[in-house]
Amino acid sequence: MSKNIKIKRMITSLVVAVLIAMSVLGCGSSSSGGTGGAGGKILFLMTDTNDTFRATLSEAVVAAAKSQGIALDMVETGGDAEFESQQVANAKASGYTAIILRACDAATALQMNGAANGLPIVYINAQPDDAHLEGGKYIFVGSDEYQAGQYQAEYILKKLGNPKTLDVMIFEGEIGHSATINRTKSVKQILKKGGCDANYVFVDTANWSDTEAKEKFGIFMKTGQNVDVIFCNNDTMALGAVEGLKQYGLDCSKIPVCGVDATADGCASILAGEMSFTVLQDAKGQGAAAVSAAAVMGSGGDLSTVEGASEDLKYVWVPFAPVDISNAASIN
């Protein structure tokens, strides 16, 4: 662990301790500016805000709590599962009534559920296994990741006239992440279902990074293979792929690049005739839904009253939406 991260976590712990002390003294402690009350008090744990979407989602959660008048404290965990677990374990004694958690590893959900001492947990951005979710108590708020890849593949099939074969490149996000797995899986399945015998010339992680995507595109170019389309698990990698194409003098209009998230930069790229397509992942909608779900569960309410709740009450779904040149200007 780097010295800077250790210092950051020490500072974070001190801040949380001060906030708790202020709460006990009645001085007000919420970063959201809420007063608690019927909505309770929410602890929001985020790995970091280095990624564009995580930063946007974090801002959305804090803004939603403020607009709903709910007390919320945000702590960045630095991607440390042990520190994360400690924060979850201490939450109840610190006066929190619910937790919103972007787990650094979704596979730790069972551990986090146990550490929560009965507090409800709303998982966001990293989806735990269904077996580790419990209706109305340990839930996931997000968008159906399979749908994102489905929209990408359907767009390409239509755009390219239902081709019988394609040379396909895929830049994947974080290894093991639910979005990485399901977005890639759906691209492959929808292409096959559409009658396209895809030849996957390059499939590799670029860890949500434009820099890594551009570097790995350069590695691919050394193989001398052809590529017809580039699918990326997020917009940031798609922008890196676009830069790679431009570096090698390739035409973006002839090799469509697809992303996910509909970030401001991604939509601007589409409007500039570079990226072809993206999928809106509604960070504001997810943030608002996460806060609403945490407030309802934290006060012992019925999760079915939250819009998008599944029948088994394990999920609150916020739909994806396709974005291309026809509507990119209206997104951000």
N, C-alpha and C positions, 0 to 999 in steps of 0.2 A: 504494500500500500504506500502511495507517495506521501511525502510530508505534507503537501498542500491539502490533500484529501483529508488527512488526519486532523489538520488544523480546522478545515471547514466543518468537519463533523463535531469537533469540540465546541466550535462557535455555535453550531446549530443546537447542540444539546443545552448549552448555556442559555440560548435564546428561548428554547422551549421551557426550560426551568423557570426563567424570569416570567414568561407569559403565564405559566401555571400559578406562580406566586401572586402575580397581579390579579389573576382570576379569583384566588382565595380572598384577596384583600378588597375585591369588588371594584377594581380599577379598570376592568375591561381588557380582554386579551386577544380578541379575534382579529386575524389579519383581514378577514372579510368585512369586518365592521358590524357584524350581526350581534344580536343580543342573546342568542340561544332560544330560551323559551320552549315553545312547542316543537321547534325544529331541532332542539338539542344542541350539541356541540360536536363538530366533526373534525377528526384528524385526517389530513390529506397527506399521504406519503407518495412522493414521486422520485423515481430514480435520479433523473437529472433533466435539464431543459436544453441540452445541447442539440437535440434533434428538432427540426422545424415543427413537426406535428406535435411532439411532446410539449414543446414550449407553448404552442397555440392551445393545446388541450388544458394545460395547467392554468393559463390565463382564463380560459373559459370556466373552469371549475371555481376559481376564486371569484370571478365576476358573477357567476350564477348564485353563489352563496350570498354575496353582497346584495344582489337584486332581490333575493328571496328573504333577506333579513336573518340569515342563519350564521351563527358563529362557526368559523372554520380557521384552522391553523395549518399551514403548509410546511412540510419538512422535506428537503432533498436528502435522499439516503446514499447517494453516490454509487448505487448499484451494489451495496454491501448487504448480503442477505442476513448476516448476523445482527448488524445495526438495525436493519429493517424489523427483524423479529423482536428486538428489544423495545423498539418504539411501539409495536403492536401490543406487546405484553404489558407495557406500562400505561396504555391508553385509558383503560377503565379506571384505574386508580387516580389518573390525572383529570378525571371528570368528563371524558369524552363519551358520547353515546353511540357513535358509529365511526367507521373507518372507511375512507376511500383509498384504495391501494393500487398503485402501479408496481406490481411485484417485479423485482429484477430478474426473477426466474419463476415462471408460472408453475413449475413443478413443485415449488415450495408451498403451494396453497394449503395443503393438508396441515402442514406445520403452522402456518399463519392462523388457520382456523382454530387450532388448539391453543395458540398463544393469546388469542383475542379475549379469553375469559368470558365468553358469551356475547361479546359485542358483535353486531352485524358488520360484515365486510362487503363493500362494493369494489370488485376488481375492475380495473379499466386498462385498456390498451394492450395488455398481455393476458390472453384468455386461458384460465386453468382448465384442466380436464373436467368434463361434465361430472365425473364421479366425485369430484371434490367440491362441487357446488350443492347447496341445499336451499330449496325454495323459500324465499322470504327471509333468508338469513345470510347465506354466503352466495352472492350473485355476481354476474358479469354484466356490465353495461358497455355496449359497443355496437359495432356493425358486423353483419355476417360476412366474414372475410372471403368466403367462397364466391359471394356475389361480385366482389371487386374483380377477381380474375375472369369471372364469367362475362362481365361487361367488356373487359379488354378483348377477350377472344371473339366475342360476337361482333364487336366493332371491326376487328381485322378481317374476319370472314366476309362481312358485308362490303367493306372498303375494297378488298382485293378480289371480289367477285367469286367467292366460295372456291378458292384454289384447292386442287387435289393434293398438293404438296407444298411445303414451305421450309426454308432453312431458318430456324428459330434460335434466337439468343435470349436468355433470361438472366437478369440480374436480380438476385434474391437478397432479402434483408437479413436480419440477425438469425443465425442458425438456431433452429428449434423454436423460434417465435411462432405463435399461432397464425399471425398474418402471413409470414413467410411460407409456411406449410400450405395453408389453404388457398392463398392467392395463386401460388404456382400450380398446385393440384388442379384447380378449376380451369386455369388456362389450358393445361394439357388435356383435360377431359372434354372441355367444350370444343377444342379444335378437332379432337378425334370424333366426337359426336357429330360435328359438322361435316364429316367426310374428308378431313384434311389429314394426310399422312405426314406429320411434321418430322423433320430431321433436326434434332436438337444439337446444333453445332457448338454451343457454348452455354453451360449453365453453371453459375458460380455465385457465391455470396459477395456482395459489395457493402454489406453492413449499413445499409441506408445512406451511404456516403457517395457524393458526386465525385470526389477525388478518387476513391477506390474504383468506381465504375469506369471512369475515364482511363485509369491505369490498366484495368483488366481488359478494356476494349483494345488497348494497345497490344496486350499479350495475345488476344484473339487474332488481331490482324497479322501477326507473325506466322500464324498457321496457314495463311493463304486460302482460307475457306470463304465461301459466300455466305451472306446473311440477307434475308428478306424482310425480317421484322424483329424488333427488340421489345420484349416485355420486361418491365421493371416493377418490383413490388412497392416502390414509392416514387414520388416526383423527383426527389433529390437525386436518386440514382439515374432517373430518366434524363435529367439535365446533364449529368456527367456523360451519359451515353451520347447525347446530342453533341457535346463538346468533342467527344472522341470521333464521331462521324465528320465533324467539321475539320478536325485536325488532319484527317486523312483524305480530305477533299471529296467526301461522299455526300450525296444529296439526301437531306432529311425528308424531302417530299417523296422520294422513291423507296426509302427504307423507314417506314413508320415506327415511331417510338411511343410506347404507351407507359403511363405512370399511374400512380394512385395517390390521392389526398386532395387534389385540386388546390394546391398551395398558390399563393399570389404569384410566385415565380413560375410555377408550372403553367398557370393559365396565361401568363404573359408570354411564355414560350410558344404556346399554342397559337396565340394571336399574332405572333411574329413569324408563323409558318415553320416552326422547328419541331417541337413535340406535336404529335397528332391527336393524342387522346389522353384523358385522365379520368379518374373516378372520384367524385366528391365524397370525402369522409368528413362528416359534419362534426367538427370538434366542438363548436358551440352547442350543438344539440346533445352531444355525448356528455359535455360538462354539466349542462342543465339537468339532464336525466340522472346523472350520477349523484348530484346534490339532492335532487328530489327523492330518489330512492333511499339514500342514506338518512335523510330527514324522516321519511315515513317509517323506515324500519327501526331507526333509533328511538322513535316515540311509540313503538309497538303497533304501528298502523298496518294497513293492508296494502301490500305491494301492487296488487291488481289495480289500484287506483292510479298508478303511474303509467302514463301513455307508453306503449311499446312493450309492456310486460308480457312475457310468454305465459302460456297456460300453466306450466309447471312452476312458474315464479322463480326460475333460476336465471332468467335473462331479461334485460330490457334492451330491445333492439332499436337502433337509430339507422334508418335506411341509407344505403349508398345511392348515388345518382351519377349517371354518365355525363361526361363533359367533353365537348369537342369545339370546333371553331364556331359552331352555331350559338353556343351559350356561355363560352368561357368569359366573355366580357362582363357577364352579370353575376359571376360567382364571388369575386372579392372586391 
